Amino acid sequence: MRGHSDGADEPQMVRVADGVELALHCLGGDGQPLLFVHATGFNGRTYGPLTSRLAEHFTVWAPDLRAHGWSPPPAARDFRWVTLAADLLAVVDHLGIPHGELDCVGHSIGAATLLLADAQRPGTIRRMYGYEPVVWRSAEIFGPGENPLIAVASKRREVFASRAEAMERFASRPPFGLVRADSLHSYVTNGFRDLDDGTVQLRCAATDEADTYDGEYTSTTDRIDGISTPVVIGKGLEMTFNDIGVPAHEVLPNSRLVTYHGLGHFGPLEAPDIIADDALVAVSTAAQAETKSAR
């Protein structure tokens, strides 16, 4: 059943490794392909205002990471971020994007796994914008089972009486209470599945979100040190986790750090037009000229 998905078609299912399948959404556009990768707990369709802007210049493809969105959880429960990065390389191969011609945008784990993917297959990415990639200095990483977000995610409420109830709850408290109204609508519309009893359930189960955070321990600066890909790293300055995004910038010789006053870790949902403009400048020379002329 299609359910609530902003009228979008059902995703493709892409076999990535060892029987694992990922859902892959085409979010529109008729330009060159752009890969967009979401944050933990989200999926490829939950960023409507942002991705619709990107689709003005690109054909936007958005995979759902393991156990997120329309992607089923892996039987082996492997959520290590280096494994998720390898999944993304399989998606790139599925799309037939030639080596060195991948333009991409990522948020949080999405940005981190894109960088890890480029480290696994150097030179895969041509241009990239990443908002607060979660890549830790090697000496600062949480060990397996130590990430404090594991406990937070494990207690996540999954079922609501309706999307309206979920919308009201999320809008009343941070961090979702700080995002733009149309971004919240996109998240609630596409972040839940319909159950037979009329209630709705998060498409990313609490246990799967927790295990994804646990797999973060493989996302370290030593793995991406020296990547020569041109990368623009967005960094919010409000309510963010430590200096998230900065460690990646420190070890990437061809990176540029852009900071945003008033935005937090959910910046792509708080100010999707601003983030889209900067992402387009980062990944497209044609969009650079158009965006600059409009300002």
C-alpha positions as CSV (number, residue, x, y, z in Angstrom):
1,M,0.0,0.0,0.0
2,R,1.4,3.4,-1.0
3,G,0.0,5.2,2.0
4,H,1.1,8.8,2.7
5,S,4.1,9.6,0.6
6,D,3.3,13.0,-1.0
7,G,2.1,11.1,-4.1
8,A,5.5,9.7,-4.8
9,D,6.0,6.4,-6.6
10,E,7.2,3.4,-4.7
11,P,11.0,3.2,-4.4
12,Q,13.2,0.8,-6.3
13,M,14.7,-2.0,-4.2
14,V,18.5,-2.3,-4.8
15,R,20.5,-5.3,-3.7
16,V,23.6,-4.1,-2.0
17,A,25.3,-6.9,-0.2
18,D,24.7,-10.3,1.4
19,G,21.0,-10.3,0.7
20,V,20.5,-6.7,2.1
21,E,18.3,-4.4,0.0
22,L,18.0,-0.7,0.2
23,A,15.0,1.4,-1.0
24,L,16.0,4.0,-3.6
25,H,13.8,7.0,-4.3
26,C,13.8,9.2,-7.4
27,L,12.8,12.6,-6.1
28,G,12.4,14.3,-9.5
29,G,14.4,16.5,-11.7
30,D,15.7,16.0,-15.2
31,G,19.4,17.0,-14.9
32,Q,22.5,15.1,-14.0
33,P,22.2,12.6,-11.1
34,L,22.7,13.8,-7.6
35,L,22.8,11.4,-4.6
36,F,21.2,12.7,-1.4
37,V,21.7,10.8,1.8
38,H,19.6,11.4,5.0
39,A,20.4,11.6,8.7
40,T,19.7,8.9,11.3
41,G,16.0,8.3,11.9
42,F,15.0,10.0,8.7
43,N,14.7,8.7,5.1
44,G,15.1,9.9,1.6
45,R,11.6,11.4,1.4
46,T,11.6,13.4,4.6
47,Y,13.4,16.5,3.3
48,G,10.8,17.7,0.8
49,P,11.5,21.4,0.8
50,L,15.3,20.8,0.5
51,T,15.3,18.1,-2.1
52,S,12.7,19.8,-4.3
53,R,15.1,22.7,-4.6
54,L,17.9,20.4,-5.5
55,A,15.7,18.8,-8.1
56,E,15.5,22.1,-9.9
57,H,19.0,21.4,-11.2
58,F,19.6,17.6,-10.8
59,T,17.7,14.3,-11.0
60,V,17.8,13.6,-7.2
61,W,18.2,10.0,-6.1
62,A,17.9,9.3,-2.3
63,P,18.5,5.9,-0.8
64,D,17.1,4.8,2.6
65,L,19.9,3.5,4.8
66,R,19.5,0.1,6.4
67,A,16.3,-0.2,8.4
68,H,15.3,3.4,7.6
69,G,12.3,4.4,5.5
70,W,11.3,1.7,3.1
71,S,14.6,-0.3,3.6
72,P,14.2,-3.5,5.8
73,P,16.6,-4.1,8.6
74,P,19.5,-6.4,7.8
75,A,19.2,-10.0,9.2
76,A,22.8,-9.9,10.5
77,R,22.2,-6.5,12.3
78,D,25.3,-5.0,10.8
79,F,24.9,-1.2,11.1
80,R,28.6,-0.2,11.2
81,W,29.0,3.0,9.3
82,V,31.7,1.6,7.1
83,T,29.2,-1.1,6.0
84,L,26.6,1.6,5.2
85,A,29.2,3.4,3.2
86,A,29.8,0.3,1.1
87,D,26.0,0.1,0.6
88,L,26.2,3.6,-1.0
89,L,28.9,2.5,-3.4
90,A,26.5,-0.3,-4.5
91,V,23.8,2.3,-5.1
92,V,26.2,4.4,-7.2
93,D,27.0,1.3,-9.3
94,H,23.3,0.6,-9.7
95,L,22.7,4.1,-11.0
96,G,25.6,3.7,-13.4
97,I,27.4,6.9,-12.3
98,P,30.9,6.8,-13.7
99,H,33.8,6.9,-11.3
100,G,34.7,10.4,-10.3
101,E,31.4,11.9,-11.5
102,L,29.3,11.5,-8.3
103,D,27.8,14.8,-7.0
104,C,26.2,14.4,-3.6
105,V,24.6,16.0,-0.6
106,G,24.4,14.5,2.8
107,H,23.2,15.3,6.3
108,S,24.8,13.9,9.5
109,I,25.3,10.2,9.0
110,G,24.5,10.7,5.4
111,A,27.4,13.1,5.0
112,A,29.7,10.9,7.0
113,T,28.9,7.7,5.1
114,L,29.4,9.5,1.8
115,L,32.9,10.5,3.0
116,L,33.6,6.9,4.2
117,A,32.4,5.7,0.8
118,D,34.9,7.9,-1.0
119,A,37.6,6.7,1.3
120,Q,36.8,3.1,0.4
121,R,36.8,3.9,-3.3
122,P,39.0,6.9,-3.7
123,G,37.9,9.5,-6.2
124,T,34.3,8.3,-6.4
125,I,32.9,11.7,-5.5
126,R,33.4,14.7,-7.8
127,R,31.8,17.4,-5.6
128,M,30.0,17.2,-2.2
129,Y,28.1,19.3,0.3
130,G,27.7,17.8,3.8
131,Y,25.9,19.3,6.7
132,E,27.5,18.3,10.0
133,P,29.1,15.0,9.0
134,V,29.4,12.9,12.1
135,V,33.0,11.9,11.8
136,W,34.9,11.8,15.1
137,R,38.6,12.4,15.9
138,S,40.0,9.0,16.4
139,A,40.8,9.6,20.1
140,E,37.3,10.9,20.8
141,I,35.1,8.2,19.3
142,F,32.6,6.3,21.5
143,G,33.3,2.6,21.8
144,P,30.7,0.0,20.9
145,G,27.7,0.4,23.2
146,E,28.9,3.7,24.6
147,N,27.2,6.3,22.4
148,P,24.7,8.1,24.7
149,L,22.2,8.4,21.8
150,I,21.7,4.6,21.9
151,A,19.7,5.0,25.1
152,V,17.8,8.0,23.8
153,A,16.8,6.3,20.6
154,S,15.8,3.1,22.4
155,K,13.1,5.1,24.3
156,R,11.7,6.7,21.1
157,R,7.9,6.6,20.9
158,E,7.1,4.8,17.7
159,V,3.3,4.7,17.4
160,F,0.8,7.6,17.3
161,A,-3.0,7.7,16.9
162,S,-2.6,9.7,13.7
163,R,-0.1,11.9,11.8
164,A,-2.0,14.9,13.2
165,E,-1.1,13.7,16.7
166,A,2.5,13.2,15.7
167,M,2.6,16.6,14.1
168,E,1.3,18.3,17.2
169,R,3.7,16.5,19.5
170,F,6.8,17.1,17.4
171,A,5.9,20.8,16.8
172,S,5.7,21.4,20.5
173,R,9.3,20.6,21.5
174,P,12.8,20.8,20.2
175,P,14.4,19.8,17.9
176,F,11.4,19.4,15.6
177,G,9.7,22.5,17.1
178,L,12.5,24.6,15.5
179,V,12.2,23.3,11.9
180,R,10.2,25.0,9.2
181,A,6.6,24.0,9.0
182,D,6.8,22.5,5.6
183,S,9.8,20.5,6.6
184,L,8.0,19.1,9.6
185,H,5.1,18.2,7.3
186,S,7.4,16.4,5.0
187,Y,8.9,14.5,7.9
188,V,5.6,13.4,9.4
189,T,4.1,12.6,6.1
190,N,6.9,10.3,4.9
191,G,8.5,9.3,8.2
192,F,5.5,7.1,9.3
193,R,3.8,4.0,7.9
194,D,0.0,3.3,8.2
195,L,-1.0,0.4,10.5
196,D,-4.1,-1.7,10.0
197,D,-5.7,-0.3,13.1
198,G,-5.6,3.3,11.8
199,T,-2.6,4.3,13.9
200,V,0.8,5.3,12.4
201,Q,4.3,4.0,13.2
202,L,7.7,5.5,12.7
203,R,9.4,3.9,9.6
204,C,12.7,3.7,11.6
205,A,12.1,1.5,14.6
206,A,13.6,2.6,17.9
207,T,15.9,-0.5,18.1
208,D,17.1,0.0,14.6
209,E,17.9,3.7,15.2
210,A,19.7,2.7,18.4
211,D,21.8,0.1,16.6
212,T,22.6,2.7,13.9
213,Y,24.0,5.0,16.5
214,D,26.0,2.1,17.9
215,G,27.6,1.5,14.5
216,E,28.9,5.1,14.6
217,Y,32.2,3.9,16.2
218,T,33.7,3.2,12.7
219,S,33.3,6.8,11.6
220,T,36.7,8.3,12.4
221,T,38.9,10.9,11.0
222,D,41.8,8.5,10.3
223,R,39.5,6.7,7.7
224,I,38.9,9.8,5.7
225,D,42.2,11.6,6.3
226,G,43.6,13.1,3.0
227,I,40.6,12.6,0.8
228,S,41.1,15.1,-2.0
229,T,37.5,15.5,-3.0
230,P,36.2,19.1,-3.0
231,V,33.8,19.2,0.0
232,V,31.8,22.0,1.5
233,I,30.9,21.3,5.1
234,G,28.0,23.1,6.7
235,K,28.1,23.7,10.4
236,G,25.3,25.0,12.6
237,L,26.2,27.1,15.6
238,E,23.1,26.5,17.8
239,M,22.3,23.5,19.8
240,T,24.8,21.2,18.0
241,F,26.7,18.3,19.4
242,N,30.2,19.5,20.4
243,D,32.1,20.6,17.3
244,I,30.4,18.1,15.0
245,G,31.5,18.6,11.4
246,V,34.8,20.3,12.3
247,P,36.9,17.1,12.7
248,A,36.1,16.2,9.1
249,H,37.1,19.6,7.9
250,E,40.4,19.4,9.8
251,V,41.5,16.3,7.9
252,L,40.1,17.0,4.4
253,P,42.7,19.2,2.5
254,N,40.2,20.3,-0.1
255,S,37.3,21.2,2.2
256,R,35.7,24.5,3.1
257,L,33.7,25.1,6.3
258,V,30.5,27.2,6.2
259,T,28.9,28.2,9.5
260,Y,25.3,29.1,10.1
261,H,24.2,31.3,13.0
262,G,20.8,30.3,14.4
263,L,20.8,26.8,12.9
264,G,21.3,23.5,14.8
265,H,22.0,20.0,13.7
266,F,18.6,19.9,11.9
267,G,19.7,22.9,9.8
268,P,18.6,21.3,6.5
269,L,15.0,21.3,7.9
270,E,15.2,24.6,9.7
271,A,16.4,26.6,6.7
272,P,16.1,24.4,3.6
273,D,16.4,27.2,1.1
274,I,19.6,28.5,2.6
275,I,21.1,25.0,2.8
276,A,19.9,24.2,-0.8
277,D,21.5,27.4,-2.2
278,D,24.8,26.6,-0.6
279,A,24.6,22.9,-1.6
280,L,23.9,23.8,-5.2
281,V,26.9,26.2,-5.2
282,A,29.1,23.4,-3.9
283,V,28.0,20.7,-6.4
284,S,27.2,22.4,-9.6
285,T,29.0,25.0,-11.6
286,A,25.8,25.8,-13.5
287,A,23.9,26.3,-10.3
288,Q,26.7,28.5,-9.0
289,A,26.2,31.0,-11.7
290,E,22.4,31.0,-11.4
291,T,22.4,31.2,-7.6
292,K,24.9,34.1,-7.6
293,S,22.9,36.0,-10.2
294,A,19.7,35.7,-8.2
295,R,21.3,37.2,-5.1
